[in-house]
Amino acid sequence: YINSLNMSSQVFFIAPFNLGTSLPFACFLQINCVTFPHPDTMQEQQLLKPTEWSYCDYFWADKKDPQGNNTVSGFEILLQKQLKGKQMQKEMAEFVRERIKIEEEYAKNLSKLSQNSLAAQEEGTLGEAWAQLKKSLADEAEVHLKFSSKLQSEVEKPLLNFRENFKKDMKKYDHHIADLRKQLASRYTAVEKARKALTERQKDLEMKTQQLEIKLSNKAEEEIKKARRKSTQAGDDLMRCVDLYNQAQSKWFEEMVTSTLELERLEVERVEMIRQHLCQYTQLRHETDMFNQSTIDPVDQLLQKVEPAKDRELWVQEHKTGDIRPVDMEI
């Protein structure tokens, strides 16, 4: 093999070796212990979910973090996306809490002002009108108190309580996929060890065969037979290690598809939940003060345009790490 891309990426050209049968030529890329088809020999792959910009199609490769120091897996990027979404949801709840405080303070000041005695001695119909004006402040204060109470129960609390154990669930996903990657790396190491052992056995067999050509003897023939058996055994060991590696990679692949689709579903659910409660916010606001219709309409219009699939498309385009899926190692 020759080194390519980085120390964790290798290009393998495996030629046939004699194990009693001739094995086909294979060429593929090994990147961080995952097997990808080589671009020069790769057959066209169809996306698992064409036109959907699905997580399961675009996060198979690893990439460098923004600082360029550490390698981050595609799945870790998806987990970071989920955790960031949870944080944004929490900050939205904090924003609504600040609005509740403002409404409560405003209602308190309105109520206090409605009890002010200024101009209380005004008489006649003008006095009645003035008294009614002050009473309207108390009514308005009550409206704002009810608005703040509904904001707390129908918007703030749902945002705070949605997926309370979310971080624990994400850790389970993280550990599960990370364990499968570790197992894959272990299987890859075993393949490399078996490959090296086979090479050494083949060299030993070749050397003994050359010695026999120089000097014929029963002892030399026995050594050749022994070397051939060891070479065959090394080849069998390599095939077994490759099979175990492919099994581990297949398991990782299946769990990646399942897990990324679940993360995708959770993100759609989160966006829809937030949209629903922000719509509830605007509805409550409409009920509180219809005169503010013009300031709320733009929010309503934008909320109606919320589209998780489009959000995902834009996000995936910006953060995708690779759309080529792993393939089995062949020798």
LOTOR-60541 format. One line per 5 residues: number of its first residue (from 1); their letters; for each residue x, y, z of C-alpha. Coordinates in steps of 0.2 Angstrom, whole numbers, plus 5000, padded with zeros to 4 digits. Layout:
<pts>
NUM> A> X/Y/Z  ...
</pts>
This chain:
<pts>
1> YINSL> 5000/5000/5000  5005/5018/4999  5001/5032/5011  4987/5044/5004  4978/5059/5011
6> NMSSQ> 4984/5057/5029  4992/5045/5041  4975/5037/5044  4971/5035/5026  4978/5022/5015
11> VFFIA> 4976/5016/4997  4977/4997/4995  4981/4988/4979  4979/4970/4983  4986/4958/4970
16> PFNLG> 4982/4939/4969  4992/4927/4980  4993/4909/4979  4981/4900/4991  4976/4886/4980
21> TSLPF> 4965/4898/4970  4967/4915/4961  4960/4930/4970  4954/4945/4960  4963/4962/4960
26> ACFLQ> 4955/4974/4972  4957/4993/4975  4950/5003/4989  4953/5017/5001  4956/5014/5020
31> INCVT> 4952/5030/5029  4952/5029/5048  4949/5010/5048  4934/5012/5036  4934/5005/5019
36> FPHPD> 4928/5016/5004  4929/5012/4986  4943/5020/4976  4937/5034/4965  4946/5026/4950
41> TMQEQ> 4937/5010/4952  4921/5015/4961  4904/5010/4953  4890/5023/4955  4881/5023/4971
46> QLLKP> 4863/5028/4973  4858/5038/4988  4848/5029/5001  4835/5043/5002  4837/5052/4985
51> TEWSY> 4831/5071/4985  4828/5071/5004  4845/5077/5009  4844/5064/5023  4857/5062/5037
56> CDYFW> 4860/5044/5032  4867/5049/5015  4880/5063/5019  4889/5059/5035  4900/5043/5032
61> ADKKD> 4917/5051/5031  4926/5060/5045  4932/5078/5045  4944/5090/5054  4936/5101/5067
66> PQGNN> 4936/5120/5064  4953/5121/5073  4960/5108/5061  4967/5098/5076  4956/5083/5079
71> TVSGF> 4946/5072/5068  4927/5072/5070  4916/5058/5064  4901/5062/5054  4890/5055/5068
76> EILLQ> 4898/5067/5080  4893/5081/5069  4875/5076/5070  4876/5074/5088  4883/5092/5090
81> KQLKG> 4868/5097/5079  4856/5089/5091  4864/5096/5107  4865/5114/5099  4846/5112/5095
86> KQMQK> 4843/5108/5113  4853/5123/5118  4843/5135/5106  4827/5128/5113  4832/5132/5131
91> EMAEF> 4837/5150/5126  4821/5152/5117  4812/5147/5134  4823/5160/5143  4818/5173/5130
96> VRERI> 4800/5170/5133  4803/5170/5152  4810/5188/5150  4794/5193/5140  4784/5186/5155
101> KIEEE> 4793/5197/5167  4790/5212/5156  4771/5208/5155  4770/5206/5174  4779/5222/5177
106> YAKNL> 4768/5231/5165  4752/5224/5172  4758/5229/5189  4761/5247/5184  4745/5248/5175
111> SKLSQ> 4735/5242/5190  4745/5255/5201  4741/5269/5189  4722/5264/5188  4721/5268/5207
116> NSLAA> 4729/5285/5206  4718/5298/5214  4723/5312/5201  4708/5321/5194  4697/5311/5205
121> QEEGT> 4686/5326/5209  4681/5329/5192  4662/5330/5191  4648/5327/5179  4649/5317/5163
126> LGEAW> 4668/5322/5161  4671/5314/5178  4662/5298/5173  4672/5297/5157  4688/5300/5167
131> AQLKK> 4684/5287/5180  4680/5274/5165  4697/5278/5158  4706/5274/5174  4696/5258/5175
136> SLADE> 4701/5253/5158  4719/5252/5164  4714/5240/5177  4706/5229/5164  4721/5230/5153
141> AEVHL> 4732/5225/5167  4721/5210/5170  4723/5205/5151  4742/5206/5152  4742/5196/5168
146> KFSSK> 4732/5182/5159  4744/5184/5144  4759/5181/5155  4751/5166/5164  4747/5158/5147
151> LQSEV> 4764/5162/5141  4772/5152/5155  4760/5137/5154  4758/5136/5135  4775/5141/5129
156> EKPLL> 4789/5143/5141  4786/5126/5151  4784/5115/5135  4800/5122/5128  4809/5119/5144
161> NFREN> 4802/5101/5147  4803/5094/5130  4815/5080/5130  4821/5082/5148  4833/5067/5146
166> FKKDM> 4839/5072/5129  4857/5073/5134  4857/5056/5142  4849/5049/5126  4862/5057/5115
171> KKYDH> 4876/5050/5126  4869/5033/5123  4869/5035/5104  4887/5042/5105  4893/5028/5116
176> HIADL> 4884/5015/5105  4891/5021/5088  4908/5025/5096  4909/5007/5102  4906/5000/5085
181> RKQLA> 4919/5011/5078  4932/5005/5091  4927/4987/5086  4929/4991/5068  4946/4998/5072
186> SRYTA> 4951/4983/5082  4946/4972/5067  4956/4982/5055  4971/4981/5066  4969/4962/5066
191> VEKAR> 4968/4962/5047  4984/4972/5045  4992/4960/5057  4986/4945/5047  4991/4954/5031
196> KALTE> 5009/4956/5037  5010/4938/5043  5005/4932/5026  5018/4943/5018  5031/4936/5029
201> RQKDL> 5026/4918/5026  5026/4920/5007  5043/4928/5008  5049/4913/5018  5041/4901/5006
206> EMKTQ> 5049/4910/4991  5066/4910/4999  5065/4891/5003  5059/4887/4986  5075/4896/4979
211> QLEIK> 5086/4886/4990  5079/4870/4984  5083/4875/4966  5101/4877/4972  5102/4861/4982
216> LSNKA> 5090/4847/4981  5087/4837/4997  5074/4829/5007  5076/4841/5021  5073/4856/5009
221> EEEIK> 5058/4848/5002  5051/4846/5020  5055/4864/5024  5046/4869/5008  5030/4859/5013
226> KARRK> 5030/4866/5030  5032/4884/5024  5018/4881/5011  5007/4875/5025  5011/4890/5036
231> STQAG> 5008/4902/5021  4991/4894/5017  4987/4895/5036  4992/4913/5036  4981/4916/5020
236> DDLMR> 4966/4908/5029  4969/4919/5045  4969/4934/5034  4952/4929/5025  4945/4926/5043
241> CVDLY> 4951/4943/5049  4944/4951/5033  4927/4942/5036  4926/4948/5054  4931/4966/5049
246> NQAQS> 4917/4966/5036  4905/4960/5048  4910/4974/5060  4909/4987/5047  4892/4980/5041
251> KWFEE> 4885/4981/5059  4892/4999/5060  4884/5004/5044  4867/4997/5049  4867/5006/5066
256> MVTST> 4873/5022/5057  4858/5022/5045  4846/5018/5059  4853/5030/5072  4855/5045/5059
261> LELER> 4837/5042/5053  4832/5043/5072  4842/5059/5074  4834/5066/5059  4817/5062/5065
266> LEVER> 4821/5070/5082  4826/5086/5073  4810/5087/5063  4800/5084/5079  4810/5098/5088
271> VEMIR> 4807/5110/5074  4789/5106/5073  4787/5107/5092  4795/5124/5093  4785/5131/5078
276> QHLCQ> 4769/5125/5086  4773/5134/5102  4779/5150/5093  4762/5149/5084  4754/5148/5101
281> YTQLR> 4764/5163/5107  4758/5174/5092  4740/5168/5095  4740/5173/5113  4748/5189/5108
286> HETDM> 4734/5192/5095  4721/5189/5109  4730/5201/5120  4731/5216/5109  4723/5215/5092
291> FNQST> 4731/5233/5088  4748/5224/5087  4742/5214/5072  4754/5223/5061  4769/5218/5071
296> IDPVD> 4764/5200/5073  4759/5196/5055  4777/5195/5049  4781/5182/5063  4766/5172/5058
301> QLLQK> 4771/5173/5039  4788/5167/5043  4782/5153/5055  4771/5147/5041  4786/5145/5030
306> VEPAK> 4796/5134/5043  4801/5119/5033  4811/5106/5042  4816/5097/5025  4823/5114/5018
311> DRELW> 4832/5118/5034  4840/5101/5034  4845/5103/5015  4854/5119/5019  4862/5112/5035
316> VQEHK> 4868/5096/5026  4875/5106/5012  4885/5116/5023  4891/5103/5035  4891/5086/5025
321> TGDIR> 4907/5076/5026  4905/5064/5012  4891/5055/5002  4901/5039/4998  4896/5025/5009
326> PVDME> 4908/5011/5015  4910/4995/5005  4917/4978/5010  4935/4975/5009  4940/4963/4995
331> I> 4957/4954/4993
</pts>
